[in-house]
């Protein structure tokens, strides 16, 4: 059972390790980057939940990832609203911030999972 959880976690982390390293093209348009950020955010939440269920991270680490991903989701949503309201400059700033936070959150989660 633990092997299954570890395999699920390894798969989730591999997916999150970066689209460029897997041969996928990074999104270029602002709208595509908003969708990309939402997917990464969801993937990090799933990876944290799987890691917690597999007892690879502590509950406080899991809560931290969930709290930060909730706040990041707010940035992603506000970027989408700004874009649809005709304010691409604000949307760009918010999605850049969200993607930077997600990169740091991914590094944090990776550092907590035992190798």
N, C-alpha and C positions, 0 to 999 in steps of 0.2 A: 504494500500500500504506500509506504513512504517513497519507494522508487517511482511510483506513478506520479506522486506529487512533485518529486524532484524533476522528473521528465517534463511535466507541464510547466514548471517554473523555468527550466532551461529553455524550453521552446519559447516561452513568453519573453524572456530576456534576449534571446537571439533575435526575435522579431523587433524588439526595441533597440537593438544595438546600432541601428542606423540604416536607413534605406540605401545610402550610397554604397555601403560595404556589401550589401546583398544584391547589388546590380540594379536597384530601382532608382528612378530619376526623382530627385528632390522636387517638390512642387514649386512652381515659379510664380504663378499668379497669386494675388492676395487672397482671393476666394479659395484657391486650392490649399494655401498654407493654413487658412482657418480650419478647413476640413481635416488637414493633416494633423494639426495641433490637437483637435478634438479626439482624433484616433489615438494619438500618442498618450494623451491624458487618460483615456479609457484603458489603454493597454497597461499603463503604470498602475492604475487602480486594481486591475485584474492580477497583475504580477504581485502586488503587495498582498492581496487577499490570498493568492495561492501560496505565497511564501509564509504567510501567517498560519494558514491551515497545515502546512507541512512542517511547522515549528522551526523554520529557518530564520525568522526574524522575531523580535519581541512584539508584544502588543503595542507598546509605546511607539516602536518604529512604524508599525502598520497604521496606527492612528495619525502619526505625523504625515505619512505619505497621503493618507486620505484627506486630511485637513488641507494640506498644500494643494492637492489636486482639485479640491472643491474651490479654493480661491482662484486657482488657475483657470478653472472652467468659467468662472465669472469674467475673467479677462477675455477669454475666448468668445464668450457670448457677447460681451460689450464690443468687441472688435467686429463681430458680425453685425450688430446693430448700427455701429458707426458706418460701416461700409454701405449698408442698405439705406442709411440716411443721407448718403452723399458726402461723407467725410472720410475719404480714404487715408488722409494723413494721420488722423487719430486711430483709425483701424490698423494701420501699419505699425504705429508705435505700440499699440496694445498687443498685437500678435507677436511682434519681436520680443517684447517682454515675456509673454507667455511661453514662447519657445525656449527662451533662455532659462526660465524657471524649470521647465520640463527637462531640459538637459541636465541641470543641477540635481533635480529630483531623481532622475535616472541614475546618475552617478552615486547619489546617496544610497539608493536602494541596492545598487550593485555592490557597494562597499559593505553593506550589512549582511549580505548573503554569504555564508561560508563557502569557500572554494573547494 
